[in-house]
Amino acid sequence: MARIIGGIATSHTPTIGFAFDGKKQDDPVWKPIFDGYEPIKAWLEEKKPDALFVIYNDHVTSFFFDHYSAFCLGIGDEYSVADEGGGPRNLPPIKAHGPLARHIGRALMADEFDMSFFQNKPLDHGCFSPMSVLMPHEPDWPIPIVPLQMGVLQFPVPSAARCYKLGQSLRNAIESFPEDLNVVVVATGGLSHQIQGERCGFNNPAWDAEFMELLEKDPVALTRMTHADHARLGGMESSEVVMWLVMRGALSASVKRIHKSYYLPSMTAIATAIYENQAEPMSAAMAQAERARAGEQLAGIETLEGTYPFDLERSVGHYRLNSFLHDLVIPEHRAAFMADQEASFAKAGLSDQERDMIRRRDWRALMQYGAIFFVLEKLAAVTGVSNLHVYSAMRGQTLDEFQKTRNQQVLYSTGGQETHDKVEASGGR
């Protein structure tokens, strides 16, 4: 089974990435930053973990307020570097440990954390600023990650206590993963800083020192503080340190701190720490019970003939197809598809099998393959096919045969006037 071997705490200010990209390792002003990361680099090289669980927050780059979630877990297989306004940093994409991520997602949901999930989104400096100095990355990163993006910018934000409880649930999730993996939990953010309003530039080194001491020895005390408490002591943006409590909650009650550094060059206090885990391993029986609990809501669903739950595995495994069909809601994509579907297939990189199913409008095959019904509904609307024709095809029936099983004989579609006219003109065929 998997085990958590330790936790890393690190600031994620863009200052770190800026100094790295500018090759300022020997500049006296910047050198203390790099000195703080050398012990972590050495520890990672010694321990050689199989995966890093990275807790970070996006800075209104890949996530915006049209849809903002408290806990958003990356479940994809690779993540690129985000463009934050001046072009992306010259870093390679980082591989992810998708199976571990999806297992964690199921387990956290079973513990009633209402997770959201993402894939195919680039990660900004919240993740890549510290990552670029934590380990070498040319030509590739040596360790895959599982990213957890936390919504800490738009209030209400999960409380410190809730974040600590998430960490405790994360521990069970990781330890019940049925592969022999060593995992390190990396928490980013903080420490004291404020970058808004008349209080901009506020720092509190004394509180930073106390915070790190409490994180190590009495994290529960930190969970009793409100966001206003954290902001008062450390500055408004320092309240993101609740992310450190996710990491601390995933570790044993008593930890062995083997490294700590602190440096305040300008706006943000840059701190690092390593905590080696002292936890007793989860028993095989308990791990099996945890996995069963994570899957209990869908247990037995496989006995329902002709039923295809759209789970995380299907979502990731068939993202390309579902994305292509979903984008039919975009007028330009829709027009390109209708003008030359073969060219649109090629542009999207669809497989021969995927192209063939779409050409034939093989609704049942698409569903069995991994499409979710609601993108098929969009393809039907674009091509002037009624929902009832899709339903009958799913059952392997003619429209007349299917209609005999309904109370009313109607045709309809989700499309707008354009689709309505097509359906009316063609009888939905």
C-alpha positions as CSV (number, residue, x, y, z in Angstrom):
1,M,0.0,0.0,0.0
2,A,1.0,3.6,-0.3
3,R,2.5,5.5,2.6
4,I,3.2,9.2,3.4
5,I,6.8,9.6,4.2
6,G,6.7,13.3,5.0
7,G,5.5,16.8,4.3
8,I,7.1,19.8,2.8
9,A,6.0,23.4,3.5
10,T,7.1,26.1,1.1
11,S,6.1,29.6,0.1
12,H,5.0,30.1,-3.5
13,T,5.7,33.7,-4.1
14,P,6.6,34.4,-7.8
15,T,9.8,35.9,-6.4
16,I,11.2,32.4,-6.2
17,G,10.6,31.6,-9.8
18,F,11.8,35.0,-10.9
19,A,15.1,34.5,-9.0
20,F,15.5,31.0,-10.5
21,D,14.8,32.1,-14.1
22,G,17.2,35.0,-13.6
23,K,20.0,32.7,-12.5
24,K,20.5,34.7,-9.3
25,Q,21.6,31.7,-7.1
26,D,24.9,33.5,-6.2
27,D,23.5,37.0,-5.9
28,P,23.8,37.9,-2.1
29,V,20.3,39.3,-2.2
30,W,18.7,36.2,-3.6
31,K,21.1,33.5,-2.4
32,P,19.2,32.9,1.0
33,I,16.1,31.8,-1.0
34,F,18.1,29.0,-2.7
35,D,19.9,28.1,0.5
36,G,16.5,27.4,2.0
37,Y,15.7,24.9,-0.7
38,E,19.0,23.0,-0.9
39,P,18.1,20.7,2.0
40,I,14.7,19.9,0.5
41,K,16.3,19.0,-2.9
42,A,18.8,16.7,-1.1
43,W,16.0,15.1,1.0
44,L,13.9,14.4,-2.1
45,E,16.9,13.0,-3.9
46,E,17.6,10.7,-0.9
47,K,14.0,9.6,-0.4
48,K,13.0,9.4,-4.1
49,P,9.3,9.6,-3.5
50,D,7.0,8.1,-6.2
51,A,4.5,11.0,-6.1
52,L,4.1,14.5,-4.7
53,F,0.7,15.6,-3.5
54,V,0.9,19.4,-4.1
55,I,-1.5,21.8,-2.4
56,Y,-1.6,25.2,-4.0
57,N,-3.9,28.0,-5.0
58,D,-4.3,29.5,-8.4
59,H,-3.9,33.3,-8.7
60,V,-6.9,34.0,-11.1
61,T,-5.0,32.5,-14.0
62,S,-6.5,29.1,-14.9
63,F,-9.5,29.5,-12.4
64,F,-11.8,32.5,-12.4
65,F,-14.9,33.6,-10.6
66,D,-17.3,32.4,-13.1
67,H,-16.9,29.0,-11.4
68,Y,-14.9,29.0,-8.2
69,S,-14.5,25.9,-6.0
70,A,-13.1,25.3,-2.5
71,F,-11.3,22.1,-3.2
72,C,-10.5,21.3,-6.8
73,L,-8.4,18.1,-7.5
74,G,-6.4,17.6,-10.6
75,I,-7.2,14.1,-12.0
76,G,-5.4,14.4,-15.4
77,D,-2.1,12.9,-16.5
78,E,0.0,16.0,-17.3
79,Y,0.0,19.8,-16.5
80,S,1.7,22.6,-18.4
81,V,2.9,25.9,-17.2
82,A,0.3,28.7,-17.2
83,D,0.8,32.0,-19.0
84,E,0.2,34.7,-16.3
85,G,0.3,37.6,-18.6
86,G,3.9,37.7,-20.0
87,G,4.1,34.3,-21.5
88,P,4.7,31.0,-19.7
89,R,7.9,30.2,-17.9
90,N,10.4,28.0,-19.8
91,L,9.6,24.9,-17.9
92,P,8.5,21.5,-19.2
93,P,5.0,20.1,-18.5
94,I,4.9,17.9,-15.4
95,K,3.5,14.4,-15.4
96,A,0.8,13.5,-12.9
97,H,0.0,10.3,-11.0
98,G,-3.5,10.0,-12.4
99,P,-4.5,6.7,-10.8
100,L,-3.5,8.0,-7.3
101,A,-5.4,11.3,-8.0
102,R,-8.6,9.5,-9.0
103,H,-8.4,7.2,-6.0
104,I,-8.0,10.2,-3.7
105,G,-10.9,11.9,-5.4
106,R,-13.2,9.0,-4.7
107,A,-12.0,8.7,-1.1
108,L,-12.4,12.3,-0.3
109,M,-16.0,12.4,-1.7
110,A,-16.8,9.3,0.4
111,D,-15.7,11.4,3.4
112,E,-18.2,14.0,2.3
113,F,-15.7,16.6,1.0
114,D,-17.6,18.1,-1.9
115,M,-14.7,18.0,-4.4
116,S,-14.6,19.4,-7.9
117,F,-12.1,18.0,-10.4
118,F,-10.0,19.5,-13.2
119,Q,-7.9,18.3,-16.1
120,N,-6.2,20.0,-19.0
121,K,-5.7,23.3,-17.1
122,P,-2.2,24.8,-16.8
123,L,-0.8,25.5,-13.3
124,D,0.5,28.9,-12.3
125,H,3.2,30.1,-9.9
126,G,1.3,28.8,-7.0
127,C,2.6,25.4,-8.0
128,F,5.5,25.9,-10.4
129,S,7.4,28.7,-8.5
130,P,8.5,26.4,-5.6
131,M,8.6,23.3,-7.8
132,S,11.2,24.8,-10.0
133,V,13.7,25.0,-7.1
134,L,12.6,21.8,-5.3
135,M,14.0,19.5,-7.9
136,P,15.8,19.4,-11.3
137,H,13.5,19.4,-14.4
138,E,15.7,19.2,-17.5
139,P,14.6,17.6,-19.7
140,D,11.8,16.3,-17.5
141,W,10.5,16.4,-14.0
142,P,11.6,13.3,-12.0
143,I,8.5,12.9,-9.8
144,P,4.8,13.0,-10.9
145,I,2.4,15.1,-8.9
146,V,-1.3,15.2,-7.8
147,P,-2.3,18.9,-7.6
148,L,-5.0,20.2,-5.3
149,Q,-6.1,23.7,-6.1
150,M,-7.7,25.5,-3.2
151,G,-10.0,28.4,-3.6
152,V,-8.6,30.8,-1.0
153,L,-9.1,34.1,-2.8
154,Q,-12.9,34.6,-2.8
155,F,-14.6,34.4,0.5
156,P,-16.2,32.4,2.1
157,V,-13.1,30.1,2.2
158,P,-12.9,26.8,4.0
159,S,-11.9,27.3,7.6
160,A,-8.6,26.2,9.0
161,A,-10.3,23.4,10.9
162,R,-11.9,22.2,7.7
163,C,-8.6,22.2,5.9
164,Y,-7.0,20.2,8.8
165,K,-9.8,17.6,8.6
166,L,-9.3,17.4,4.8
167,G,-5.7,16.5,5.5
168,Q,-6.8,13.7,7.9
169,S,-9.1,12.4,5.2
170,L,-6.2,12.7,2.7
171,R,-4.1,10.5,4.9
172,N,-6.6,7.7,4.8
173,A,-7.0,8.1,1.0
174,I,-3.3,7.9,0.3
175,E,-2.6,5.0,2.7
176,S,-5.4,2.9,1.2
177,F,-4.1,3.2,-2.3
178,P,-3.3,-0.4,-3.3
179,E,0.1,0.2,-4.8
180,D,3.5,0.3,-3.1
181,L,4.2,4.1,-3.3
182,N,6.1,6.6,-1.2
183,V,4.2,9.9,-1.2
184,V,5.2,13.4,0.0
185,V,2.6,16.0,0.7
186,V,3.7,19.5,-0.3
187,A,1.9,22.6,1.0
188,T,2.5,25.9,-0.6
189,G,1.6,29.5,0.3
190,G,2.4,32.2,2.9
191,L,3.9,33.2,5.1
192,S,3.1,36.8,6.3
193,H,2.3,39.2,3.5
194,Q,-0.3,41.6,2.3
195,I,-0.5,42.9,-1.3
196,Q,-3.7,45.0,-1.2
197,G,-4.9,48.2,0.2
198,E,-3.3,50.7,2.5
199,R,-1.9,47.9,4.6
200,C,0.1,46.6,1.5
201,G,3.6,45.5,2.5
202,F,2.6,44.3,6.0
203,N,4.8,41.5,7.5
204,N,5.1,39.9,10.9
205,P,8.3,37.8,11.4
206,A,7.4,37.1,15.0
207,W,4.1,35.6,14.1
208,D,5.7,33.7,11.2
209,A,8.1,32.0,13.7
210,E,5.2,31.3,16.1
211,F,3.1,29.9,13.3
212,M,5.8,27.5,12.2
213,E,6.3,26.3,15.8
214,L,2.6,25.7,16.2
215,L,2.3,23.9,12.9
216,E,4.9,21.5,14.0
217,K,3.9,21.0,17.6
218,D,0.3,22.1,18.1
219,P,-1.5,22.4,14.7
220,V,-4.9,22.1,16.4
221,A,-4.3,25.6,17.9
222,L,-4.1,27.0,14.4
223,T,-7.4,25.4,13.5
224,R,-9.1,27.4,16.2
225,M,-8.2,30.7,14.4
226,T,-10.5,32.4,12.0
227,H,-9.4,33.9,8.7
228,A,-9.6,37.3,10.3
229,D,-7.2,36.1,13.0
230,H,-4.7,34.9,10.4
231,A,-5.1,38.1,8.4
232,R,-4.6,40.3,11.5
233,L,-1.4,38.5,12.4
234,G,0.1,37.7,9.0
235,G,-1.6,40.0,6.5
236,M,-4.7,39.4,4.3
237,E,-3.0,37.1,1.8
238,S,-1.3,35.1,4.5
239,S,-4.6,33.4,5.3
240,E,-3.7,31.1,2.4
241,V,-1.6,29.3,5.0
242,V,-4.6,27.2,5.8
243,M,-3.3,25.1,2.9
244,W,-0.3,24.2,5.2
245,L,-2.9,22.7,7.6
246,V,-4.0,20.2,4.9
247,M,-0.5,18.9,4.7
248,R,-0.1,18.9,8.5
249,G,-3.4,17.0,8.9
250,A,-2.2,14.3,6.6
251,L,0.8,13.6,8.9
252,S,1.1,11.9,12.2
253,A,0.4,13.8,15.4
254,S,4.0,13.9,16.2
255,V,6.4,14.6,13.4
256,K,10.2,15.0,13.1
257,R,11.2,18.3,11.7
258,I,14.5,18.0,9.9
259,H,14.7,21.4,8.2
260,K,13.4,24.9,8.5
261,S,14.3,28.2,6.9
262,Y,13.0,31.7,6.8
263,Y,13.8,34.8,4.7
264,L,12.0,38.1,4.2
265,P,13.6,39.8,1.1
266,S,10.7,42.1,0.2
267,M,7.0,41.6,0.2
268,T,6.5,38.0,1.2
269,A,8.1,35.9,3.9
270,I,9.7,32.9,2.2
271,A,9.7,29.9,4.5
272,T,10.5,26.2,4.0
273,A,10.3,23.1,6.2
274,I,10.5,19.3,6.0
275,Y,8.5,17.1,8.4
276,E,9.2,13.4,8.4
277,N,6.1,11.3,9.1
278,Q,6.1,9.1,12.2
279,A,2.8,7.3,11.4
280,E,2.1,3.7,11.9
281,P,1.1,2.1,8.6
282,M,-2.5,1.4,7.9
283,S,-3.4,-2.3,8.1
284,A,-4.3,-4.2,4.9
285,A,-7.8,-4.9,6.2
286,M,-8.4,-1.3,7.0
287,A,-7.1,-0.2,3.6
288,Q,-9.4,-2.7,1.9
289,A,-12.3,-1.3,4.0
290,E,-11.4,2.2,3.0
291,R,-11.4,1.3,-0.7
292,A,-14.7,-0.4,-0.4
293,R,-16.2,2.7,1.4
294,A,-14.9,4.9,-1.4
295,G,-16.7,2.8,-3.9
296,E,-19.9,2.0,-2.0
297,Q,-22.1,4.5,-3.8
298,L,-21.6,2.7,-7.1
299,A,-21.3,-0.8,-5.8
300,G,-23.4,-3.1,-7.9
301,I,-24.0,-0.6,-10.7
302,E,-22.2,-3.0,-13.1
303,T,-25.2,-5.4,-12.8
304,L,-27.4,-2.8,-14.5
305,E,-27.3,-3.8,-18.2
306,G,-26.7,-1.0,-20.6
307,T,-25.7,1.5,-17.9
308,Y,-22.5,3.5,-18.1
309,P,-21.7,5.7,-15.1
310,F,-19.5,8.6,-16.1
311,D,-16.8,8.3,-13.5
312,L,-13.4,9.9,-13.1
313,E,-11.7,7.1,-15.2
314,R,-14.1,7.6,-18.1
315,S,-13.7,11.4,-17.8
316,V,-10.0,11.3,-18.1
317,G,-9.7,8.4,-20.5
318,H,-12.1,10.0,-23.0
319,Y,-11.5,13.7,-22.4
320,R,-10.5,14.4,-25.9
321,L,-13.7,13.1,-27.4
322,N,-16.0,14.7,-24.9
323,S,-14.1,18.0,-25.3
324,F,-14.5,17.9,-29.0
325,L,-18.3,17.3,-28.8
326,H,-18.8,19.7,-26.0
327,D,-17.2,22.5,-28.0
328,L,-20.0,22.3,-30.5
329,V,-21.7,24.9,-28.3
330,I,-19.1,27.3,-29.6
331,P,-20.4,28.8,-32.9
332,E,-17.0,28.9,-34.6
333,H,-16.3,25.2,-33.8
334,R,-19.8,24.2,-34.8
335,A,-19.5,26.0,-38.1
336,A,-16.1,24.4,-38.8
337,F,-17.5,21.0,-38.1
338,M,-20.5,21.4,-40.3
339,A,-18.3,22.8,-43.1
340,D,-15.6,20.1,-43.0
341,Q,-16.0,17.5,-40.3
342,E,-12.9,15.6,-41.5
343,A,-10.7,18.7,-41.0
344,S,-12.2,19.3,-37.6
345,F,-11.5,15.7,-36.7
346,A,-7.8,16.1,-37.7
347,K,-7.4,19.4,-35.8
348,A,-8.7,17.8,-32.6
349,G,-6.5,14.7,-33.1
350,L,-9.4,12.3,-32.8
351,S,-8.6,8.6,-33.3
352,D,-9.9,6.6,-36.3
353,Q,-12.4,4.9,-34.0
354,E,-13.7,8.2,-32.6
355,R,-14.0,9.7,-36.1
356,D,-15.9,6.6,-37.4
357,M,-18.4,6.6,-34.6
358,I,-19.2,10.3,-35.1
359,R,-19.5,10.0,-38.9
360,R,-22.0,7.2,-38.5
361,R,-23.8,9.0,-35.6
362,D,-23.5,5.7,-33.7
363,W,-24.9,7.0,-30.5
364,R,-24.8,3.7,-28.6
365,A,-21.2,3.0,-29.6
366,L,-20.2,6.5,-28.5
367,M,-21.9,6.0,-25.2
368,Q,-20.2,2.6,-24.7
369,Y,-16.9,4.0,-25.7
370,G,-16.9,6.8,-23.1
371,A,-18.9,9.8,-24.2
372,I,-21.3,11.3,-21.7
373,F,-24.8,11.6,-23.1
374,F,-25.0,15.3,-22.7
375,V,-22.3,15.9,-25.4
376,L,-24.1,13.4,-27.7
377,E,-27.1,15.6,-27.2
378,K,-25.1,18.6,-28.6
379,L,-23.9,16.6,-31.6
380,A,-27.5,15.6,-32.2
381,A,-28.7,19.2,-32.0
382,V,-26.0,20.4,-34.4
383,T,-26.8,17.7,-37.0
384,G,-30.6,18.1,-36.7
385,V,-31.3,14.8,-35.0
386,S,-34.0,14.8,-32.3
387,N,-33.3,13.4,-28.8
388,L,-35.9,10.7,-29.4
389,H,-34.0,9.3,-32.3
390,V,-30.9,9.2,-30.1
391,Y,-32.9,7.4,-27.4
392,S,-34.3,4.8,-29.7
393,A,-30.8,4.1,-31.2
394,M,-29.5,3.6,-27.7
395,R,-32.0,0.8,-27.3
396,G,-31.5,-0.7,-30.7
397,Q,-35.0,0.2,-31.8
398,T,-36.6,2.2,-34.6
399,L,-38.2,5.5,-33.6
400,D,-41.7,4.0,-34.0
401,E,-40.8,1.1,-31.8
402,F,-39.4,3.4,-29.1
403,Q,-42.3,5.8,-29.3
404,K,-44.7,3.0,-28.5
405,T,-43.1,2.8,-25.1
406,R,-43.8,6.5,-24.4
407,N,-47.0,8.2,-23.2
408,Q,-46.8,10.8,-25.9
409,Q,-45.4,10.8,-29.5
410,V,-43.2,13.9,-29.6
411,L,-39.9,14.9,-31.0
412,Y,-37.6,17.5,-29.4
413,S,-34.0,18.7,-29.1
414,T,-31.9,20.8,-26.8
415,G,-30.9,23.0,-29.7
416,G,-32.1,26.5,-30.5
417,Q,-34.1,27.8,-33.5
418,E,-31.5,26.5,-35.9
419,T,-31.9,23.0,-34.7
420,H,-35.6,23.3,-34.3
421,D,-35.9,24.1,-38.0
422,K,-33.7,21.2,-39.0
423,V,-35.7,18.7,-36.9
424,E,-39.0,20.0,-38.2
425,A,-37.8,19.9,-41.8
426,S,-36.3,16.4,-41.6
427,G,-38.6,14.7,-39.1
428,G,-35.6,14.5,-36.8
429,R,-33.6,12.1,-39.0
